[in-house]
Amino acid sequence: MTVNEDKVTEKGIKAAEEDGRMDLPKATIKRLPQYYRLFKGLVEDKIMRTNSREISEKIGVDSATVRRDFSLFGELGRRGYGYNSLALRDFFASLLGNDTATDIALVGVGNLGRALLNYPFQHRNKLRIVQAYDVPGNPLVGTKSDSGISIYNISSLQENVEQAKIETAILSVDTEHAQEVTDKLVEAGIHGILNFTPVFLKVPDDVFVQSIDLTKELQTLIFFMRNSNQL
């Protein structure tokens, strides 16, 4: 790679970062973590250069879509050279907030909640669950998870979350309590909720919800399996 090519790539990435483009298609936003994981893996494997065709093969997205996504950020690569793995790893890490630690509160320590408490988020990204909550009837309240995370009575949620300045939460409670708990989270200053309930949560405009309905995903998968010949 020549000095000029280095400068072109760095200039394009710097311009994209300064521009702060956030008016992106939702489909592109959903692919950002894939791009980050890809470039992170390439750097770990000491593969310092790649191209849209190779990216396409590794993440299962056609190369035209990759180029279109990247074009939304300006000049991230160079024709005939491709993309600098290290530069783009750092670019997507910054874009996704992975260059700074994000503390998360988990509400609902049932079967799914316990699994999430022990999931090694921090080993892959700078994400970490630092507090967990449930109702007094859960015998785990007042104890710590295997990974050392304190499990509190939900009555102390607002005080603890405000004190720790946590803005992100994971919701894994019973369906009938989902909106009630969401209201408590919003009141405590939470601005982002990963929702594992099938409930459509009503939140203010400055609060963002990302929902993961496992039943819906499984039903969609089964539909595709059963109708693969007709699609």
NORFEN-V810484 format. One record per backbone hydrogen bond with DSSP energy under -1.0 kcal/mol. NH is the residue of the N-H (numbers start at 0). CO is the residue of the C=O. Records with the same first field share a line. If there is no record, write none. Layout:
BEGIN
NH = CO, CO
END
This chain:
BEGIN
5 = 1
6 = 2
7 = 3
8 = 4
9 = 5
10 = 6
11 = 7
12 = 8
13 = 9
14 = 10
15 = 11
16 = 12
17 = 13
18 = 14
19 = 15
23 = 21
28 = 24
29 = 25
34 = 30
35 = 31
36 = 32
37 = 33
38 = 34
39 = 35
40 = 36
41 = 37
42 = 38
43 = 39
44 = 40
45 = 42
46 = 41
49 = 82
54 = 50
55 = 51
56 = 52
57 = 53
58 = 54
59 = 55
65 = 61
66 = 62
67 = 63
68 = 64
69 = 65
70 = 66
71 = 68
72 = 69
73 = 70
75 = 73
77 = 81
80 = 77
81 = 77
82 = 49
84 = 47
87 = 83
88 = 84
89 = 85
90 = 86
91 = 87
92 = 88
93 = 89
94 = 90
95 = 91
97 = 92
99 = 96
101 = 125
103 = 127
104 = 167
105 = 130
106 = 169
107 = 132
113 = 109
114 = 110
115 = 111
116 = 112
117 = 113
118 = 115
120 = 118
122 = 119
123 = 120
124 = 120
126 = 124
127 = 101
129 = 103
130 = 103
131 = 149
132 = 105
133 = 151
137 = 134
140 = 137
141 = 150
142 = 139
144 = 148
147 = 144
150 = 142
151 = 131
153 = 133
155 = 152
156 = 153
159 = 155
160 = 156
161 = 157
162 = 158
163 = 159
165 = 160
168 = 191
169 = 104
170 = 193
171 = 106
176 = 173
177 = 174
180 = 176
181 = 177
182 = 178
183 = 179
184 = 180
185 = 181
186 = 182
187 = 183
188 = 185
189 = 184
190 = 166
191 = 166
192 = 207
193 = 168
194 = 209
195 = 170
206 = 203
207 = 190
209 = 192
211 = 194
216 = 212
217 = 213
218 = 214
219 = 215
220 = 216
221 = 217
222 = 218
223 = 219
224 = 220
225 = 221
226 = 222
229 = 226
END
